[in-house]
Amino acid sequence: MSGIEIIAVCLTAYGLGSIATAVWAGKIFHGIDVRDYGSGNAGATNTIRVLGWYTGIPVLIIDIAKGAVAANLPVILNVGGPGSEEQINLQIVAGLIAIIGHVIPVFSDFKGGKGVATTFGVLLALAPIVTLASLGAFMGVLLITGYVSASSVMAGLLFPVILHIFFDSPSSVFTAFSILIAFAIVVTHQNNIKRLLKGQENRFIWKNRQDRREKRAQRREERSI
């Protein structure tokens, strides 16, 4: 594994992570920058909140995909021995760089999202079973509380725990990576955590349900006129 190969993987991973899906979708299909609305975050959650599900779901899928592809670049480009520790470590590095690219994207003024969807894609490529278990925790918290931020933080914190308690011990690099991911998710959600503690955070699911109820009530009122 040469230095040129490593640099090529890292640069490509950053480029993939920098794909500003939410920003581009908002500007191309709606003529707005989603960072100017809602939470100001260039991620799937804010895209769904501001632009709706039809725009937000493709953004979510692409953000997940770019993380998964970035983490698999060493395998796709055949850098390092197949399944070797060197290749796996390079996958972790490539995934981390893709997440950084999403948070600090070169293609949209270095102002991106919080990286949750891209992180999910990276972890899905590296440890699918553990990641799906963490996704279960995410969905559980989301269904109970309606807070995407709380769900993301909980899933991030549980990932290294699930990784070590229920599955074979990973490499030291993967251990450090899992802890780093948990820490990064907490840091990027610190404003959300403050709002949660103050009771000012928006409930994503409940809010949408309330909006639908209000729209149905409005339609009934219009029909009765």
FIVOVEX-697980 format. One record per residue (C-alpha): residue number from 1; x, y, z. Coordinates in nm, 4 decimals. Layout:
BEGIN
nr=NUM; c1=X; c2=Y; c3=Z $
...
END
This chain:
BEGIN
nr=1; c1=0.0000; c2=0.0000; c3=0.0000 $
nr=2; c1=0.1735; c2=0.3111; c3=-0.1274 $
nr=3; c1=0.1485; c2=0.6661; c3=-0.0028 $
nr=4; c1=-0.0100; c2=0.7746; c3=-0.3307 $
nr=5; c1=-0.2852; c2=0.5146; c3=-0.2886 $
nr=6; c1=-0.3574; c2=0.6319; c3=0.0658 $
nr=7; c1=-0.3705; c2=0.9974; c3=-0.0437 $
nr=8; c1=-0.6009; c2=0.9082; c3=-0.3348 $
nr=9; c1=-0.8394; c2=0.7231; c3=-0.1019 $
nr=10; c1=-0.8421; c2=1.0073; c3=0.1514 $
nr=11; c1=-0.9011; c2=1.2801; c3=-0.1081 $
nr=12; c1=-1.1778; c2=1.0808; c3=-0.2740 $
nr=13; c1=-1.3398; c2=1.0147; c3=0.0642 $
nr=14; c1=-1.3355; c2=1.3853; c3=0.1457 $
nr=15; c1=-1.4842; c2=1.4654; c3=-0.1926 $
nr=16; c1=-1.7645; c2=1.2161; c3=-0.1378 $
nr=17; c1=-1.8349; c2=1.3516; c3=0.2081 $
nr=18; c1=-1.8398; c2=1.7065; c3=0.0730 $
nr=19; c1=-2.1262; c2=1.6319; c3=-0.1654 $
nr=20; c1=-2.3702; c2=1.8917; c3=-0.0338 $
nr=21; c1=-2.6859; c2=1.6910; c3=-0.0913 $
nr=22; c1=-2.9236; c2=1.9015; c3=0.1186 $
nr=23; c1=-2.7894; c2=2.2335; c3=-0.0060 $
nr=24; c1=-2.7943; c2=2.1331; c3=-0.3723 $
nr=25; c1=-3.1395; c2=1.9727; c3=-0.3499 $
nr=26; c1=-3.2813; c2=2.2857; c3=-0.1890 $
nr=27; c1=-3.1302; c2=2.5191; c3=-0.4466 $
nr=28; c1=-3.2058; c2=2.3051; c3=-0.7537 $
nr=29; c1=-3.5601; c2=2.1931; c3=-0.6729 $
nr=30; c1=-3.6859; c2=2.4680; c3=-0.4409 $
nr=31; c1=-3.4666; c2=2.7701; c3=-0.5066 $
nr=32; c1=-3.3638; c2=2.8051; c3=-0.1414 $
nr=33; c1=-3.0713; c2=2.7223; c3=0.0832 $
nr=34; c1=-3.1941; c2=2.4952; c3=0.3649 $
nr=35; c1=-2.9245; c2=2.6419; c3=0.5895 $
nr=36; c1=-3.1287; c2=2.9630; c3=0.5984 $
nr=37; c1=-3.4324; c2=2.7861; c3=0.7444 $
nr=38; c1=-3.5291; c2=2.5577; c3=1.0304 $
nr=39; c1=-3.2309; c2=2.4519; c3=1.2369 $
nr=40; c1=-2.9875; c2=2.5940; c3=0.9815 $
nr=41; c1=-2.8394; c2=2.2485; c3=0.9408 $
nr=42; c1=-2.7572; c2=2.1072; c3=0.5963 $
nr=43; c1=-2.8769; c2=1.7573; c3=0.6780 $
nr=44; c1=-3.1627; c2=1.5221; c3=0.6020 $
nr=45; c1=-3.3681; c2=1.6058; c3=0.9128 $
nr=46; c1=-3.3750; c2=1.9775; c3=0.8416 $
nr=47; c1=-3.4384; c2=1.9083; c3=0.4732 $
nr=48; c1=-3.7446; c2=1.6999; c3=0.5602 $
nr=49; c1=-3.8623; c2=1.9665; c3=0.8040 $
nr=50; c1=-3.8174; c2=2.2541; c3=0.5564 $
nr=51; c1=-3.8705; c2=2.0955; c3=0.2142 $
nr=52; c1=-4.0757; c2=1.7864; c3=0.2907 $
nr=53; c1=-4.0333; c2=1.4102; c3=0.2652 $
nr=54; c1=-4.0046; c2=1.3923; c3=-0.1135 $
nr=55; c1=-3.6862; c2=1.5972; c3=-0.1018 $
nr=56; c1=-3.5605; c2=1.4871; c3=0.2397 $
nr=57; c1=-3.5685; c2=1.1103; c3=0.1888 $
nr=58; c1=-3.3444; c2=1.1143; c3=-0.1233 $
nr=59; c1=-3.1082; c2=1.3459; c3=0.0664 $
nr=60; c1=-3.1004; c2=1.0978; c3=0.3544 $
nr=61; c1=-3.0320; c2=0.8016; c3=0.1237 $
nr=62; c1=-2.7523; c2=0.9808; c3=-0.0615 $
nr=63; c1=-2.5894; c2=1.0990; c3=0.2622 $
nr=64; c1=-2.5915; c2=0.7413; c3=0.3929 $
nr=65; c1=-2.4617; c2=0.6080; c3=0.0622 $
nr=66; c1=-2.1707; c2=0.8494; c3=0.0397 $
nr=67; c1=-2.0510; c2=0.7386; c3=0.3838 $
nr=68; c1=-2.0807; c2=0.3706; c3=0.2938 $
nr=69; c1=-1.9002; c2=0.4158; c3=-0.0382 $
nr=70; c1=-1.6233; c2=0.6206; c3=0.1234 $
nr=71; c1=-1.5624; c2=0.3515; c3=0.3864 $
nr=72; c1=-1.5467; c2=0.0887; c3=0.1132 $
nr=73; c1=-1.3056; c2=0.2810; c3=-0.1105 $
nr=74; c1=-1.0001; c2=0.0737; c3=-0.0072 $
nr=75; c1=-1.1942; c2=-0.2405; c3=-0.1003 $
nr=76; c1=-1.3296; c2=-0.0941; c3=-0.4248 $
nr=77; c1=-0.9853; c2=0.0352; c3=-0.5288 $
nr=78; c1=-0.8119; c2=-0.2774; c3=-0.3975 $
nr=79; c1=-0.5790; c2=-0.0822; c3=-0.1687 $
nr=80; c1=-0.4123; c2=-0.3087; c3=0.0873 $
nr=81; c1=-0.4604; c2=-0.6819; c3=0.1150 $
nr=82; c1=-0.8248; c2=-0.7925; c3=0.1073 $
nr=83; c1=-0.9490; c2=-0.8163; c3=0.4665 $
nr=84; c1=-0.6097; c2=-0.7185; c3=0.6060 $
nr=85; c1=-0.5729; c2=-0.4995; c3=0.9129 $
nr=86; c1=-0.4118; c2=-0.2321; c3=0.6952 $
nr=87; c1=-0.7115; c2=-0.2230; c3=0.4648 $
nr=88; c1=-0.9613; c2=-0.2164; c3=0.7511 $
nr=89; c1=-0.7745; c2=0.0670; c3=0.9212 $
nr=90; c1=-0.7697; c2=0.2606; c3=0.5944 $
nr=91; c1=-1.1453; c2=0.2028; c3=0.5638 $
nr=92; c1=-1.1890; c2=0.3594; c3=0.9080 $
nr=93; c1=-0.9728; c2=0.6572; c3=0.8123 $
nr=94; c1=-1.1594; c2=0.7028; c3=0.4830 $
nr=95; c1=-1.4930; c2=0.6881; c3=0.6639 $
nr=96; c1=-1.3808; c2=0.9447; c3=0.9204 $
nr=97; c1=-1.2613; c2=1.1784; c3=0.6464 $
nr=98; c1=-1.5962; c2=1.1436; c3=0.4657 $
nr=99; c1=-1.7764; c2=1.2446; c3=0.7866 $
nr=100; c1=-1.5473; c2=1.5460; c3=0.8191 $
nr=101; c1=-1.6259; c2=1.6274; c3=0.4563 $
nr=102; c1=-1.9981; c2=1.6253; c3=0.5325 $
nr=103; c1=-1.9563; c2=1.8528; c3=0.8356 $
nr=104; c1=-1.6995; c2=2.0816; c3=0.6647 $
nr=105; c1=-1.7755; c2=2.0443; c3=0.2919 $
nr=106; c1=-1.5500; c2=2.2107; c3=0.0376 $
nr=107; c1=-1.8392; c2=2.2348; c3=-0.2095 $
nr=108; c1=-2.0668; c2=2.4493; c3=0.0111 $
nr=109; c1=-1.8552; c2=2.7072; c3=0.1929 $
nr=110; c1=-1.7388; c2=2.4549; c3=0.4562 $
nr=111; c1=-2.0774; c2=2.4726; c3=0.6287 $
nr=112; c1=-2.2462; c2=2.1342; c3=0.6266 $
nr=113; c1=-2.4559; c2=1.9066; c3=0.8419 $
nr=114; c1=-2.3937; c2=1.7183; c3=1.1640 $
nr=115; c1=-2.2911; c2=1.4010; c3=0.9851 $
nr=116; c1=-2.5326; c2=1.1549; c3=1.1455 $
nr=117; c1=-2.6557; c2=0.9998; c3=0.8189 $
nr=118; c1=-2.3051; c2=0.9849; c3=0.6730 $
nr=119; c1=-2.1752; c2=0.8340; c3=0.9961 $
nr=120; c1=-2.4502; c2=0.5745; c3=0.9773 $
nr=121; c1=-2.3364; c2=0.4845; c3=0.6241 $
nr=122; c1=-1.9750; c2=0.4515; c3=0.7346 $
nr=123; c1=-2.0617; c2=0.2332; c3=1.0335 $
nr=124; c1=-2.3016; c2=0.0252; c3=0.8243 $
nr=125; c1=-2.0155; c2=-0.0545; c3=0.5887 $
nr=126; c1=-1.7721; c2=-0.1358; c3=0.8725 $
nr=127; c1=-1.9957; c2=-0.3137; c3=1.1261 $
nr=128; c1=-2.3467; c2=-0.3713; c3=0.9867 $
nr=129; c1=-2.4877; c2=-0.5780; c3=1.2743 $
nr=130; c1=-2.3725; c2=-0.3378; c3=1.5450 $
nr=131; c1=-2.4932; c2=-0.0434; c3=1.3390 $
nr=132; c1=-2.8390; c2=-0.1938; c3=1.2899 $
nr=133; c1=-2.8576; c2=-0.2580; c3=1.6640 $
nr=134; c1=-2.7759; c2=0.1085; c3=1.7241 $
nr=135; c1=-3.0390; c2=0.2006; c3=1.4648 $
nr=136; c1=-3.2904; c2=0.0057; c3=1.6726 $
nr=137; c1=-3.1981; c2=0.2218; c3=1.9713 $
nr=138; c1=-3.2351; c2=0.5328; c3=1.7557 $
nr=139; c1=-3.5825; c2=0.4316; c3=1.6398 $
nr=140; c1=-3.6895; c2=0.3370; c3=1.9921 $
nr=141; c1=-3.5924; c2=0.6740; c3=2.1377 $
nr=142; c1=-3.7429; c2=0.8548; c3=1.8396 $
nr=143; c1=-4.0767; c2=0.6780; c3=1.8700 $
nr=144; c1=-4.0902; c2=0.7400; c3=2.2450 $
nr=145; c1=-3.9725; c2=1.1011; c3=2.2527 $
nr=146; c1=-4.0038; c2=1.2355; c3=1.8978 $
nr=147; c1=-3.6610; c2=1.3982; c3=1.9284 $
nr=148; c1=-3.4221; c2=1.3215; c3=1.6414 $
nr=149; c1=-3.1355; c2=1.4857; c3=1.8292 $
nr=150; c1=-3.1835; c2=1.2744; c3=2.1429 $
nr=151; c1=-3.2152; c2=0.9634; c3=1.9272 $
nr=152; c1=-2.8914; c2=1.0424; c3=1.7421 $
nr=153; c1=-2.6981; c2=1.1062; c3=2.0623 $
nr=154; c1=-2.8292; c2=0.7876; c3=2.2231 $
nr=155; c1=-2.7448; c2=0.5754; c3=1.9182 $
nr=156; c1=-2.3970; c2=0.7280; c3=1.8998 $
nr=157; c1=-2.3251; c2=0.6642; c3=2.2681 $
nr=158; c1=-2.4541; c2=0.3075; c3=2.2490 $
nr=159; c1=-2.2497; c2=0.2114; c3=1.9432 $
nr=160; c1=-1.9143; c2=0.1521; c3=2.1218 $
nr=161; c1=-2.0996; c2=-0.0148; c3=2.4105 $
nr=162; c1=-2.2839; c2=-0.2591; c3=2.1829 $
nr=163; c1=-1.9648; c2=-0.3162; c3=1.9874 $
nr=164; c1=-1.7744; c2=-0.4375; c3=2.2936 $
nr=165; c1=-2.0425; c2=-0.6059; c3=2.5024 $
nr=166; c1=-2.2274; c2=-0.8118; c3=2.2459 $
nr=167; c1=-1.9718; c2=-0.8734; c3=1.9723 $
nr=168; c1=-1.6091; c2=-0.9783; c3=1.9312 $
nr=169; c1=-1.3582; c2=-0.7175; c3=2.0368 $
nr=170; c1=-1.2530; c2=-0.5077; c3=1.7365 $
nr=171; c1=-0.9089; c2=-0.3697; c3=1.6638 $
nr=172; c1=-0.7723; c2=-0.0891; c3=1.8787 $
nr=173; c1=-0.8159; c2=0.1490; c3=1.5853 $
nr=174; c1=-1.1842; c2=0.0568; c3=1.5512 $
nr=175; c1=-1.2285; c2=0.0929; c3=1.9278 $
nr=176; c1=-1.0823; c2=0.4432; c3=1.9171 $
nr=177; c1=-1.2946; c2=0.5239; c3=1.6131 $
nr=178; c1=-1.6191; c2=0.4120; c3=1.7797 $
nr=179; c1=-1.5451; c2=0.6256; c3=2.0871 $
nr=180; c1=-1.4498; c2=0.9209; c3=1.8674 $
nr=181; c1=-1.7784; c2=0.8894; c3=1.6763 $
nr=182; c1=-1.9773; c2=0.8892; c3=2.0023 $
nr=183; c1=-1.7891; c2=1.1965; c3=2.1250 $
nr=184; c1=-1.8294; c2=1.3788; c3=1.7920 $
nr=185; c1=-2.2051; c2=1.3207; c3=1.7819 $
nr=186; c1=-2.2406; c2=1.4649; c3=2.1314 $
nr=187; c1=-2.0296; c2=1.7677; c3=2.0383 $
nr=188; c1=-2.2167; c2=1.8390; c3=1.7136 $
nr=189; c1=-2.5475; c2=1.8138; c3=1.9020 $
nr=190; c1=-2.4485; c2=2.0296; c3=2.1980 $
nr=191; c1=-2.6939; c2=2.3069; c3=2.1003 $
nr=192; c1=-2.9702; c2=2.0482; c3=2.0673 $
nr=193; c1=-2.8819; c2=1.9092; c3=2.4096 $
nr=194; c1=-2.9063; c2=2.2582; c3=2.5594 $
nr=195; c1=-3.2492; c2=2.3026; c3=2.4009 $
nr=196; c1=-3.3564; c2=1.9612; c3=2.5280 $
nr=197; c1=-3.2578; c2=2.0544; c3=2.8823 $
nr=198; c1=-3.4547; c2=2.3787; c3=2.8500 $
nr=199; c1=-3.7545; c2=2.2028; c3=2.6952 $
nr=200; c1=-3.7165; c2=2.4051; c3=2.3745 $
nr=201; c1=-3.6237; c2=2.1310; c3=2.1267 $
nr=202; c1=-3.8759; c2=2.0550; c3=1.8515 $
nr=203; c1=-4.0326; c2=1.7089; c3=1.8444 $
nr=204; c1=-3.9901; c2=1.5963; c3=1.4863 $
nr=205; c1=-4.2593; c2=1.3258; c3=1.4632 $
nr=206; c1=-4.5146; c2=1.4957; c3=1.6870 $
nr=207; c1=-4.4684; c2=1.8207; c3=1.5019 $
nr=208; c1=-4.5414; c2=1.6565; c3=1.1680 $
nr=209; c1=-4.8472; c2=1.4860; c3=1.3114 $
nr=210; c1=-4.9694; c2=1.8167; c3=1.4489 $
nr=211; c1=-4.9155; c2=1.9798; c3=1.1097 $
nr=212; c1=-5.1169; c2=1.7062; c3=0.9403 $
nr=213; c1=-5.3987; c2=1.7433; c3=1.1940 $
nr=214; c1=-5.4037; c2=2.1185; c3=1.1397 $
nr=215; c1=-5.4136; c2=2.0755; c3=0.7624 $
nr=216; c1=-5.6995; c2=1.8247; c3=0.7863 $
nr=217; c1=-5.8909; c2=2.0616; c3=1.0144 $
nr=218; c1=-5.8314; c2=2.3458; c3=0.7713 $
nr=219; c1=-5.9597; c2=2.1392; c3=0.4777 $
nr=220; c1=-6.2712; c2=2.0426; c3=0.6728 $
nr=221; c1=-6.3313; c2=2.4071; c3=0.7568 $
nr=222; c1=-6.2901; c2=2.5077; c3=0.3913 $
nr=223; c1=-6.5369; c2=2.2419; c3=0.2782 $
nr=224; c1=-6.7934; c2=2.3582; c3=0.5349 $
nr=225; c1=-6.7835; c2=2.7164; c3=0.4078 $
END
